[in-house]
Amino acid sequence: MAVLCPLHKNNYTMAVITLFFFHLIYNSATVATNINGGFSAHLIQKNSPNSPLHQHKNNKFFRRLMGPDTPGSPMQFDAGSGSHIMKFSMGTPLFDIYAIVDTGSDLLWTQCQPCQGCYKSNFGVFDPRKSSTHKNITCRSRDCRLLDSLYVYDYCIQKPTGNCVYSYEYLDGTGSMGLLGKETVTLTSTTGKVVALKDIIFGCGYQNNESISSGNIMGMIGLGRGPLSLISQISPYVGGKRFSYCLVQDPKIQSKIYFGNGSEVLGEGVVTTPMVDIEPNENSYLVTVLGITIENEFLSFNSTGTLLNKGNMNVDSGTSTSRLPQDFFDRMVSQLKKVVKLESFIYTKDMMSLLCFNSTTPPKLTPMVFHFEGGSKLPVAMDELFSEEMPGAFCLGISNITNGHQGYFGGSLQTNLLIGFDSDKKVISFKPTNCADFNKN
């Protein structure tokens, strides 16, 4: 297991999204295929029959990228299957890669040969030495400084003519350390067009640890707000720094992600709330939640008399099980126990707790309503939040956080919502949607 250093920034994790996609160009790169200002790609759930991870163990997880203010306790829980895989090809000749798409981090990385400390890979490991389109990035390059990492700064002070290094670490034990480079990324859009993206900045990982992959995950795709994220790099060519996705509940049906022009969330029922910047160069998609309503009872995010923190909820596709601070979680549990007339219990594992009811069907409840700053209200269907975690017991896909005051609007809350991230306008939009029908278009 490699020794990994945390990033200077307080980034957060991740989701797993499957894509067949694109080519990033940074600065003077050239798009090999005309994408007409925007395109879409497929997303595949990890537990889908179409997924290369199907029938493998450990398909559910919670992951968060470490930062200087991150609590040191482990945060891993097998409670949710909202992750998605991304398939793309890297280099010349093409090498297929299956990676997790994470809106909570901002770097594309994959394992690379010659590997000094890599985890098992069932699909091989990318070798940049065999690619005619691979380029190194040096410490003196402006691209290297985009990492904004103390670890990189110290390394490059000692070796100013050396290659640029990176180091990412996640609280579940996953991490990657290696060299930054540029490479051609090739994907197939939902229309069947092959898109080749030249000179994508990515991390070539020579020391990696993937604690839950069983050899199936080959890397990560960061879609955060930082300058190295995939959406940031391609934004000049797709019509802006914005994307959206609509996640289908049925794992047998592929979801879609939309980039640039055509990704707008429009029409009746759209709920829009501003992004919040806690740091000067915020990388996470943070919003402010005032509270939730359950069966006509409003529960404030904070207890009475305490100050509401801005940016108290992280919209993170990579966090399968949504999470609330302990006090807020406890009050939600009390309200649900009061309105659901079924025997209940708390299922606890890996420092996370789920409220469960003894039942062979999900409890029947009106939608849970999220109240955002500015007055916007988002209804979320409760039947989609419950899953049968064990025979005869349905559990709510919202857990607790024992340390910290920030919640996670994770994958369990995102099914059948068209969610748009527009970093140019600094807003996030939600629209209740039948994603199976919507993605047919």
N, C-alpha and C positions, 0 to 999 in steps of 0.2 A: 504494500500500500504506500503510495507516494506521499511525501510530506508536502502539503499544499498551503499556500499563503492566501489569506482573504483579500478581497479587493478593497481598495480605499473607499469605494462608494458602498452605500447600504442598499444593494440590489436585492431583489427577492425572486423566488422561483417560478415555478414553471409548469408548464403544461406539456402534454405530449401531443403533437399534431402531425399528421401525416401529409406530406405534400409531394407533389411531383412538380418540381419547379425550376427556379429561374437562375438568371445570371445577374450577378451584381456588378455594377460598375461604379468605381469610385473615382471621381475626377474625370480623367480623359478616356475612360474605357468605352468600348463600343458594343452596342446591343447587336447580337448576331441575327436576332429575329425581331420583326416588327411586332410590338405588343400593343400598339395603338393606345398608349397611355394608361393601360390597365389590363389585368388578366386575373383569372381565378385558378385555383388548384384544389385537388382532392385532399381530404383529411380522413384518416382511417383510425378508428378506435383500436386501442391495444388488444382488446378482447374480441375484436371482429374476426369472423372466419376468413376475411380477406387480409388479415394482418399477419406478418411473419412471426409475430409474438404469440399467435393463437395457440392455446393449450399449453403454454409455458407457465410456470409458477411465477408468483410475485409480480402480477400484472397491475397491481394497484399501489399507489404511493402518494406521499406528500413530500415536497422538496422545497427548500428555500435557500437562496444564495446568501452566503455569509457576508456580513459587513462588520464594521467596528463596533456597532451598537447592538449586534444580534445576541440574544441570550444564548448561553453556551449549552443549553440542554438539547438533546437529540429530538428531532421532530419528524418521525416517520410513522406511518399508520396505513395498514392495508384496508382502506375504507373508501372505495370509490374507483370507478373505472372510466373516468371522464378524460383520460389522457389520450392524446392522438399522436400518430407516427407520421413522419415526413419521409417520403422517398425522393431522392434526387441523385444525380450522378456528378462526380467530381473528376476533374482532370482530363487529360488527353493521352491515351485512350480513356474512355469512360469507365468509372468505377462506381458501382451502385452503393448508396449509403442510406440507412434507415436511422433517422434521428428524431429526437423530441423537440417540438416547437415550444418555446417558453416566452411568454409575454413579460416575465419577470427578470430577464437578463438580456444582454445586448451583444452576444458574440456567437457566431457559428463556429463550432469546433468539432473535430473528429479525431479518432485515434490515428496515429501515423507510424509507419516503419522508418527507420529501425526503432522498435519500441524498447525503451529502457525499463518500463514498468507498466504494462498494459493489462487490462482485464481480458478475460476470454471473449473472443468474438466468433460467433457462428457464421459470419458472413465475410470474414477476412478483414484486413486492415489496409487502409490507403497508404501507398508508397509514393511520396512526391518525387522521388528520384526517377521514377518510371514515367512521369508526366512531362510532356514537352511544354505545357502552359504554366507550370508552377514558377512563382517568383518569390524570392526571399524579401523580407522587410527588415531593415537595419535599425539599430537604436537611434541613429541620426534622422531617420525618416519622420515626417510629420504624422504619418499613420500610426507610428509607434506611440506617440504622445497622446493619441486618442484614448488609450487604455486608462489613463489617469489613475495609475496604481503606484502606491509607494514601493511595492516590491519591484516593479519594472524600473522605477526611478533609481533605486539603489543599485540594481544590477547594471543599468546602462551608465551610471557614473563610473563604475569600476571597469566596464568594457564598452566604451563609447563606439567602437568600430564593430562590435559584435552584432549578431542577429537579435531582433526584438523578441523578448520573452513575455509570456502571460501566465497567470495563475488564477484559476477559479476553484472555489470550494463551496460545497453545499452541505447543509446540516445533517443530511442523511448519510454522509460519508462519501458521496459522489464528488469527484473533482477531476480537474485536468490541468496539467502544466506542460508547456511546450513553447513553440515558436510561432510568431505571427507570420503569415504569408499571404500571397494572392494566388487565386486559382480560378479557372473557368468552372462554373456550376451550370449543369444542364438539367432541365425538367420538362415534363410534359403537362401542358395546361389542360383544363377540363374540355377544351374544344379540340384537343388532339394535336395542337401545334407544339413542336419542340422549340423550347426557348433556351438559348445558350447565353449565359451571363458571364462576361469577361472580367477578370481582375477583382473578384470578390475577396475582401479581406476576411481571413478565417484563422482559427487557431489550429495548429498541427500538433496534436497532443502526443508527447513521448512518455509522459508519466501520468497515468489515469487510473481512476478507481470508480467503478459503477456498481454500487452496492446491491442494486435490485434488478439488474438487467438479465441475469442468467445467460449472458453472452449475446443478447439480441439487440441492445441499444448500442449504436455506433457513434453517438455524439449528441450535440444539442444545437438547436437553431434559436438564437435569441431574437425576439421581436419587440424588445423594450424600446424606450425612448432615447437611448444613448446613440452616439454617432456611429458606432460599429455594428448596430443591429442591421438585420437584413433589410427591413423596411426603410431605415434611414439611408442606407447605401443606394437603394434603387429608386428612392423617391423622386429624383429629378426626371426619371424616365417613365414613370407610371402616373404622373399627374399630381403628386403630393405625398406627404408623409402620413398616409392614412390607409387603414385596412379594416376589414370586417369579416366575421364568420358567423355561421349558423350551424350549431351542433345538434345532430340528430340523436334521439334517445336510443333508437334501435341500432345495435352494433353491426347488424347485417347491411345497413345502408350507409354509404359514404357521405360525409359532410363536405362542405366547401369553405374555402377561405378566399377572399376577394381583395386584391391589391390596387391601390390608386383609383383612377377614374372607374366608376361603376361600383365602388365599395360603399357609397353613401347610404345611410340608413334614413329612409324617407317615408312619408305617408302617415296615416292616422294611427295613433297609439304610440308614437315615438316619445320616449322619455330621455331627456338630455341633461347631463350634469357636468360641471366644469372639472377638469383635471386640477389637482392641487400639487404645488411644488413645495416640498419640505426642504429640499436642498437647492442650491443655485442651479445645478445641472441635474435635475431629477431624472432618473431612469425608469422609475416605476409608474404604473398607471393608478394613481391614488385619487380617491373621491371622498367626499364627506357624507356620511350617513347619519341622519338625525335619530333614527330609530326604526322599528318595525311594528306593524299591526298584525295581531293574530286574533281572529274571531272578534273583531271590533274593539280589541284592547290594545292601546298604544304602549309600547315599551321603548323608553328612551335609550340611546346607545350608552350613555353614562348614567350612573346613579344620580338621584336628585341632589342638587347642590354642588356637583362637580363640574368642572369646566370641560366643554366638548372640544376635543382636539380636531383641528382641520386635517384632512387626508387620513382619516381613521380606518379606511377600507381600501384594500389593494385588490384591484380587478385582475386576477391572475388565473389564466387558463391552465397553467401547469399544476396548480394546487387542486387535486381531485376533490378532496373533502373541504368544503367551505368551513371557515373557522371564525369564532367570536371570542373576544376577551372573556375571562372566566366569569366576572360579575354579570355581564350581559347574557352570557350563555345560561347561567343559573336562573336568571329571571325568565328567559325564554322557555326553559324546561318547566318551570313552575306553572307558567301559563298553559303550556300544552298538556300537562298532567291534569290541569283543572278542566279543560274543555274536551279532552279525549277520555271517554269512559271505558278505558281498557286497562288491564294490568300492565304496568310499565317497569322497566329496570334500566340502569345505566351500564352499558357495556364499555369497559375500559381496557385499552391496550396501548402500549408504547406512549404513555403519558397523554393520551387523547381519550376523550369520552364521547359516546354516542347515546342519545336517548332512543330506547327501543320499546316497542309495544308487542305483547303477545297476541298475534293475530295472523291469519292466513291471507289477509288482504290489507292494503295500505289504509290507514285511517282516513275517513272522509272529512275534509276540512275545506273551508273557503280559502282562496289564495292568501299567502303571506304577502304583505305589502311593505316594500322598502321605501322609506322617506329620505330623499336626498336634499342636500343644501339647495336652496332656491325654490323649494316647494314641489319638486317633481316627485311623483309616486309611481313605483314599479310593482305591479302584481306578479307574483311567482306561484305557479300551480303547485300545491302541496303534494299531490299524488306523484309528481315527478321527483320530489325530494326524498321520498321514502324508497328504500330498497330492502329486499329480503337478505339480510346479512347472515342469517342462520335459519334452519327450518322452523317455521312457525313464529318467526319474529321479524317485524319490519322496523328498520332503524332510520332515523332522520339523518340526512347527509350534511349535517352541520355539527361540527365538534367545537371543543373549547381550546383556548390558548392559556396555559398556566402562567406564562411570562409575557409581558408586553401589553400594550393597549391598542394594537392595530388588528383589525380583522381581515379576512380574506374572502372575497367574493369569487369562490373557486368554481371548478367544473360542475359540481353538484347543483349549483344555482344557475348555470348557464345553458342548460339544455332547453331547446325550443325558444331561444332568444336570439334575434339578430342583433349582434353587438358590434358597434363601430368605434374604432379608436382613431381620432383625428388630432394628431399632434400639432398640425398647423393652426387649427382653431382652438386647440387645447380643451376639447370636450370628448366625452364618451357618451354614446347613444345606445339605448336599449329599445327593442321592439318585440313584444310577445309575438311569436311566429311559429307556424307549423313548418319546421325546417325541412322535413322530408319533402313537402310540396314545394317550398321555396327553392330548394336546391335543384329541382328538376328544370328550372328555367336556364 
